[in-house]
Structures are given as C-alpha cells and as structure tokens.
Amino acid sequence: MGELLDVVKVNAKPGYLLELEFENGERRLFDMSPIIDKKPFGRLKENNTFFAARIDYGTVVWPENIDIDPETLYDRSIPLDAPR
C-alpha cells in the first residue's frame, strides 16, 4: 500500500470479523481469527470485549489499550465493494 489511510468506521461482527471503512470510502473485511489468541488480542475474547471496537486517531481500538494499526488492517483485509 502506498499511502496511509485512516479507518473511519468499524463494525465488529461474530467470528472475530471487522467490517471497516477507510477514509477513501473503501469498505473492507478484516478477519482477526488468525491472531485472536495472540497477545494482546486474546483479552478481546473475554466478556465480549471484541464488540467494543471503536475508532481513535484513525485506527481500531478496544478497552485496555489494545489497538491494531491501520496498515495491517488494510493490507490483510479483503474488499467488500467498490469505493463510494
């Protein structure tokens, strides 16, 4: 990816999926299941914390200072549809 794109919307879905929208309007799906058992993400499985995902400073964050950078979210996600 050439430019850094901020995440502007996130929707946490069952199966540890994140439906994302980036600032360019592109919607993508990120599957966290391959990394959900790794530190620090394992804590997201407790008390449905995964569903508390929100946007802060252009990336996805959760309680307890857990976050994931927008480059990873973009590079490891699949497009949902064409940009708006």
SVG drawing of the C-alpha trace seen along z (x, -y; Angstrom):
<svg xmlns="http://www.w3.org/2000/svg" viewBox="-22 -11 26 29">
<polyline fill="none" stroke="black" stroke-width="0.4" points="0.0,0.0 1.4,-3.4 -0.4,-5.8 -1.6,-5.6 -5.3,-5.5 -7.2,-6.1 -10.1,-3.9 -13.3,-6.0 -15.8,-3.3 -15.7,0.1 -18.3,2.7 -17.3,5.8 -19.1,9.0 -19.3,12.5 -16.4,14.7 -13.9,12.0 -14.5,10.1 -14.1,6.4 -16.1,4.6 -14.1,1.4 -14.4,-1.8 -11.3,-3.7 -11.1,-7.5 -11.1,-6.9 -14.6,-5.3 -13.3,-1.8 -15.0,0.9 -13.0,4.0 -13.3,7.0 -10.6,8.0 -10.5,11.5 -9.0,11.4 -9.4,15.1 -5.8,16.0 -4.4,13.6 -7.2,13.5 -5.3,16.0 -2.0,14.0 -1.0,11.2 -2.6,8.8 -5.7,9.7 -6.6,12.8 -8.2,10.4 -10.8,9.4 -12.4,12.9 -13.3,12.1 -16.8,10.5 -17.5,9.8 -14.8,7.1 -14.2,7.7 -17.5,6.0 -16.4,2.8 -14.2,1.9 -14.2,-1.8 -12.1,-4.3 -9.5,-6.6 -6.9,-8.5 -7.6,-6.6 -7.4,-3.1 -9.4,-0.5 -9.0,-0.4 -10.5,1.5 -10.5,1.1 -7.3,1.9 -5.1,0.0 -5.5,2.7 -5.2,1.5 -4.2,2.6 -2.5,0.3 -4.4,-0.8 -1.7,0.5 -2.2,4.1 -6.0,3.6 -5.8,2.5 -3.1,4.9 -4.6,8.0 -8.3,7.3 -10.4,8.1 -12.5,5.5 -16.3,5.6 -17.3,3.4 -16.1,0.6 -15.2,-2.8 -18.1,-5.3"/>
</svg>
